[in-house]
Amino acid sequence: MTSPAASRRHPNPSPLAEPGYLPTPCLIRPEPVTEYPHPGALGEEFEARVDEWEMATFTTDDPEDHEPRYRWELSTAPGWKLGGHEPWNYQGYFGPVRCHTCGNKMRFVAAMASVEWDGGTASWAPAEFLDGPVNSRLRRQSPTDVRLGRHETMRIFTCPVSSVHPVISDLI
C-alpha cells in the first residue's frame, strides 16, 4: 500500500530528452476567464470600431505608439487552455480553420503554449507574478518549460460534423 505522501510526489523526468521537450512538473490550477474573439474574427466593421475606440480611449501624443489593447488584453487568452476562442499570433486573423474532409469550420478544442502570457501585457498574467521587474516576470511566464517550435502555440481543432474526420493541429 502506498502512503498518501508518496502518491503526491511527481515522477522524475527522463534524462533522455532535450530541455523544452518534457514538461516541468507543476500544479494545474484551472481558472475561468472571460475572453473575446480576435477582432478579425468578427469582421472588418467591428475591427474598425475597435480601432476607433482604442484611439479615442487610449490616446498618446504619437499615433505610432498606439498599442492594440483589445487584441492583447481582452481577446483570446494566451497560454494553455481548453475551449474558448482560438488564439492567433501577432500576424493577425486568417479566417476560420476548415475541415479538410467536409470544409466546415472546425471547433477549437485546446491550445498548448510555450508561454502563458507575453512580457508586455499584464491582463493575462497571475496577479502574484506582476510584482518586480519585467525580467523577473518573463522568467515565470513559462511554468511548464515546454517549448513548441520557436516559442509558438499549438492549437487543436475537431470537426463538429463528424468525429471520424481528422483532427487538425497547427503551430502559430
Backbone torsions as a table, in degrees:
resi	resn	phi	psi	omega
1	MET	NA	136.3	-177.7
2	THR	-91.6	137.8	178.7
3	SER	-73.4	154.4	178.5
4	PRO	-58.8	-35.7	-180.0
5	ALA	-66.4	-40.3	-179.7
6	ALA	-67.0	-34.2	-178.8
7	SER	-73.0	-17.4	178.8
8	ARG	-88.8	-11.1	179.7
9	ARG	-70.8	144.6	178.5
10	HIS	-83.9	145.7	175.5
11	PRO	-68.1	150.3	176.9
12	ASN	-75.8	135.6	178.6
13	PRO	-68.5	153.2	178.9
14	SER	-69.8	136.4	179.4
15	PRO	-77.9	3.7	-175.8
16	LEU	-84.0	-14.6	-173.4
17	ALA	-98.0	153.3	174.5
18	GLU	-73.6	152.7	174.4
19	PRO	-58.6	139.4	-179.4
20	GLY	97.3	-12.4	-179.6
21	TYR	-100.0	-22.6	176.2
22	LEU	-112.7	133.0	178.7
23	PRO	-69.2	147.2	171.8
24	THR	-77.7	131.4	178.6
25	PRO	-57.4	132.4	179.6
26	CYS	-153.7	166.0	179.0
27	LEU	-82.5	142.2	174.5
28	ILE	-96.4	120.6	178.0
29	ARG	-124.6	79.3	-179.1
30	PRO	-63.9	143.8	177.6
31	GLU	-141.1	137.6	176.5
32	PRO	-74.7	138.0	176.1
33	VAL	-131.1	155.2	174.0
34	THR	-100.2	122.0	177.9
35	GLU	-131.4	161.9	-179.3
36	TYR	-123.1	158.8	-179.7
37	PRO	-63.8	157.5	172.1
38	HIS	-57.3	138.0	-177.0
39	PRO	-57.7	-32.5	178.3
40	GLY	-63.5	-27.6	179.8
41	ALA	-73.4	-15.7	-177.4
42	LEU	-100.7	1.6	176.0
43	GLY	103.3	159.3	-176.4
44	GLU	-62.9	-38.0	-179.0
45	GLU	-63.3	-45.5	178.8
46	PHE	-65.5	-41.6	179.6
47	GLU	-60.4	-40.2	178.1
48	ALA	-65.8	-39.5	178.7
49	ARG	-64.8	-39.2	177.6
50	VAL	-63.6	-44.3	178.6
51	ASP	-59.8	-43.3	178.5
52	GLU	-62.2	-45.2	179.7
53	TRP	-60.5	-45.1	-179.4
54	GLU	-63.1	-44.2	-178.9
55	MET	-65.0	-36.6	-179.6
56	ALA	-75.7	-33.5	-174.8
57	THR	-88.2	-39.1	-174.5
58	PHE	-116.8	58.1	-177.7
59	THR	-71.7	142.7	172.4
60	THR	-125.4	168.7	179.0
61	ASP	-67.1	-31.8	-177.3
62	ASP	-116.8	116.5	179.6
63	PRO	-58.3	-23.0	177.8
64	GLU	-67.4	-21.0	179.5
65	ASP	-85.0	2.0	-177.8
66	HIS	-62.4	128.4	176.3
67	GLU	-107.5	130.7	179.4
68	PRO	-73.4	89.8	-173.9
69	ARG	-67.8	-42.2	179.8
70	TYR	-57.8	-47.9	-176.0
71	ARG	-62.4	-42.4	-173.7
72	TRP	-92.3	-25.5	-172.8
73	GLU	-116.9	-10.8	-179.5
74	LEU	-122.3	-33.5	-175.0
75	SER	-99.0	152.8	174.1
76	THR	40.0	85.8	178.7
77	ALA	-56.1	134.6	178.6
78	PRO	-81.4	177.0	174.2
79	GLY	93.9	-166.0	178.6
80	TRP	-80.7	129.5	179.7
81	LYS	-157.8	156.3	173.9
82	LEU	-112.9	125.5	178.2
83	GLY	72.5	-168.5	-177.3
84	GLY	87.1	-154.4	179.9
85	HIS	-96.7	139.7	-178.0
86	GLU	-67.4	137.2	178.7
87	PRO	-73.8	151.4	174.1
88	TRP	-128.9	151.6	-177.9
89	ASN	-87.1	-173.3	-175.7
90	TYR	-62.9	-17.3	-178.3
91	GLN	-76.9	-12.5	175.3
92	GLY	109.0	-170.2	-175.9
93	TYR	-96.9	131.1	-177.3
94	PHE	-114.5	20.6	-180.0
95	GLY	93.4	167.8	-177.4
96	PRO	-68.1	150.9	173.8
97	VAL	-76.5	131.1	-175.6
98	ARG	-111.8	146.0	177.3
99	CYS	-66.0	132.5	-179.8
100	HIS	-73.0	-17.4	-178.6
101	THR	-90.4	-49.2	-174.1
102	CYS	-115.5	-10.4	177.9
103	GLY	85.0	-2.4	179.4
104	ASN	-71.2	157.5	175.8
105	LYS	-65.8	130.0	-179.3
106	MET	-77.7	155.0	177.6
107	ARG	-94.1	125.2	176.4
108	PHE	-70.0	131.8	-177.3
109	VAL	-110.8	-50.8	-173.0
110	ALA	-156.9	159.5	173.3
111	ALA	-135.7	137.9	172.7
112	MET	-120.1	123.2	-172.4
113	ALA	-119.3	150.4	175.6
114	SER	-68.1	-30.0	177.8
115	VAL	-132.9	150.1	-179.1
116	GLU	-82.5	-26.5	178.3
117	TRP	-159.9	160.8	178.3
118	ASP	-90.2	169.0	-175.1
119	GLY	-77.1	-15.3	-175.3
120	GLY	-90.8	-24.4	-178.6
121	THR	-108.7	149.7	-178.7
122	ALA	-109.3	-12.7	-171.6
123	SER	-67.3	-27.0	-178.1
124	TRP	-100.3	-7.5	-179.9
125	ALA	-81.1	144.5	174.2
126	PRO	-59.1	139.3	-176.1
127	ALA	-55.2	-37.6	-178.3
128	GLU	-68.6	-13.5	179.3
129	PHE	-94.6	-1.3	-175.8
130	LEU	-86.7	-10.8	178.2
131	ASP	-75.2	148.7	174.5
132	GLY	91.7	178.6	-177.3
133	PRO	-69.9	161.5	-178.0
134	VAL	-58.1	-40.0	-179.5
135	ASN	-58.9	-36.6	177.5
136	SER	-66.3	-41.4	178.3
137	ARG	-64.6	-40.5	-178.2
138	LEU	-63.6	-35.0	178.8
139	ARG	-66.7	-25.4	-177.1
140	ARG	-97.1	1.4	-174.7
141	GLN	-81.7	-1.0	179.2
142	SER	-131.4	70.4	-174.0
143	PRO	-66.0	-23.6	-179.5
144	THR	-85.3	-17.9	-175.4
145	ASP	61.4	21.4	176.1
146	VAL	-86.8	133.0	178.9
147	ARG	-119.3	117.4	-179.9
148	LEU	-105.3	119.4	-178.9
149	GLY	57.6	-130.8	177.0
150	ARG	-99.9	62.3	-177.5
151	HIS	61.4	50.1	-177.6
152	GLU	-103.9	-174.5	177.9
153	THR	-120.3	131.3	174.4
154	MET	-94.3	130.8	178.2
155	ARG	-113.7	145.7	178.6
156	ILE	-124.1	134.0	-178.8
157	PHE	-129.7	148.1	172.9
158	THR	-124.9	158.4	178.9
159	CYS	-84.6	129.2	179.5
160	PRO	-76.2	-13.3	-177.1
161	VAL	-84.7	-40.7	-176.1
162	SER	-148.8	132.2	178.7
163	SER	-74.9	-10.4	178.1
164	VAL	-88.5	-10.8	175.2
165	HIS	-70.4	145.3	-175.5
166	PRO	-60.8	143.5	171.8
167	VAL	-71.7	144.4	177.2
168	ILE	-114.5	133.9	172.1
169	SER	-130.3	149.8	177.7
170	ASP	-148.2	168.6	175.5
171	LEU	-116.1	131.0	175.6
172	ILE	-125.0	NA	NA
